[in-house]
Amino acid sequence: MDGPTNRKDAADEPPPDRSNRAPKPLPAHLDPRGSRGRQSTAPAAAPTPSIRPTTVPADPPRRRRRRRRRILSWIAVITSVAVLATVGAGYALINHYDRNLNRIEVFGAGERPEPAPRDAKNILIVGSDSRGDDPDAEFQGTGKDFVAGQRSDVIILAHLYGGNDKAQLVSFPRDLFVSIPEHVAPDSGKRVPAREDRINAAFSLGGPPLLIETIEKLTDLRIDNYLQIDFAGFQSMVNTLGGVEVCLSKPAKDAESGIDLPAGRSVVQGEQALAFVRQRNGLPRGDLDRIARQQQFIGAIVRKTLSAGTLLNPLKLNGVISAATDSVQIDRDLSFGELRDLALRFRSFDAGGVIFVTVPVGKDTRIQGKAVIPLDDRKAAELFDQLDRDIPPGVPLAPPGAEPGQRLVVAPGSVRVKVSNGAGVQGLGRRAYDDLAAVGFQLVGEPGNRAGSADQTVVFHGPDKADSARTLVAALPGATAKLDPSLTRTLEVVVGSRYAGAEPVTVSGAPPPAAPAPEVKTAAQDPCAT
């Protein structure tokens, strides 16, 4: 499909007769000129009412265009994340497209992880090759073999950070070896015991509910929402967008996926777009290289959707969103209000804020006669912990607090401290403020108050201030340290009722050299330039 077909090109239309009537206005949500485009200029026609109250002046055109682009820019993120599922358009269009979405039940009633902090969200994205048992019932794409049932060709956990306009997309290889929980088989109603298998089997055996439960138990991260799109929806969206540019380091030709592309840049749509993201035969790292292809494709979609040629072309934009909402399935709990909140939340997203990572894995192996990819438990635990604490990528994780015998490397004079009274004891905050100043810490502002009646003193610190927190904890007997990702340069001490004063501390040695920040891969990067 190449987009909407029930529409004539402008070149085929006879010139409109403007002598006796005003031109027919576009619908309000499609008119790229805002309220200006809905006002008639023909003297014989009654003016079209503006959607703005007459008492509010219209924004300047440039400011209005900037706002419209910000509000719509979030579409690229949600659309591409699902390879390529979307949940709506801008704020003004959500109500229309909300009615197109197919909602399904995906969450079970068992015990689940705690919600993410700071209003962060975790959205599970699945690209499915659902076909049923009939080769003609669902779109299969190009390939020589038909497989009954459904598989999750794409599994991505999208973490939307609570403190900034960024999203990290975590890809799971379909052959990742995991523990699949005990469950009830949807076809027979029989209870199936827990088993070790590929993560793709969870979706095949129990659909979205079992896949969600498997990933929640693997990561200890709560899945807030679910999006799923099949091959037909993927192809339709890319076609409506007019294709996207991809890059290959060498030619690719494979009968299994149907790919046939030269080296270098190519604009792909239709079957070749689908083949580009599905191929794994002939790739040196198999599933991992396919994930790299999928991440490259998502980046291309983000860049193209955020381009002026799409955002400022209402017909193209409307076609992309319509194709997406006609094909996507979402969880039943994702309400209209949450769609609206997502639109507002992503109003300032850009391609550099979409960050890609793959779950850390070990070397391919064979278990129970199957080729599988084992998890790198240590590195994966670090990644899941960073997501659980809502810490952006590129920020090194440090142990939160002083350990016995660990040397202090940051002098008190280099530690900025804000003091709050958390005990409800009058004058306690001022006392701690004066004590800390006396032993050399930098005090910021005046003592404040926190509601409650805490007994223990807590030092809150940002992700890169653990060394400073150790110095401060050492000066406050009985205090503990706690990470607060929203803090930057300044630490906050919340004084408890057991506060016993501040002591001088001894600093020995310089801080160890900072480890180089890990490379961050984003949708803004050009794959042919690297």
Secondary structure, DSSP 8 states (H G I E B T S, - for coil): --S--S---GGGS-----SSS------TTT-TTGGGGGS---TTS-----SS-TTS----HHHHHHHHHHHHHHHHHHHHHTTS----SSGGGHHHHHTT-EEE----SS------GGG-EEEEEEEE---TT-TTTS---S-S----S--EEEEEEEEE-SSSS-EEEEE--TTBEEEE--EE-TTT--EE--EEEEHHHHHHHHHHHHHHHHHHHHH-----EEEEEEHHHHHHHHHHHT-EEEEESS-EE-TTT--EE-SEEEEE-HHHHHHHHH--TT-TTTHHHHHHHHHHHHHHHHHHHHSHHHHT-HHHHHHHHHHHHHH-EEETT--HHHHHHHHHHTTT--GGGEEEEE--B---EEETTEEEB-B-HHHHHHHHHHHHTT--TTS----SS--TT----S-GGG-EEEEEE-S--TTHHHHHHHHHHHTT-EE-S--EE-SS---S-EEEE-TT-HHHHHHHHHHSTT-EEEE-TT--S-EEEEE-TT----------S-----------EETTS-GGG-
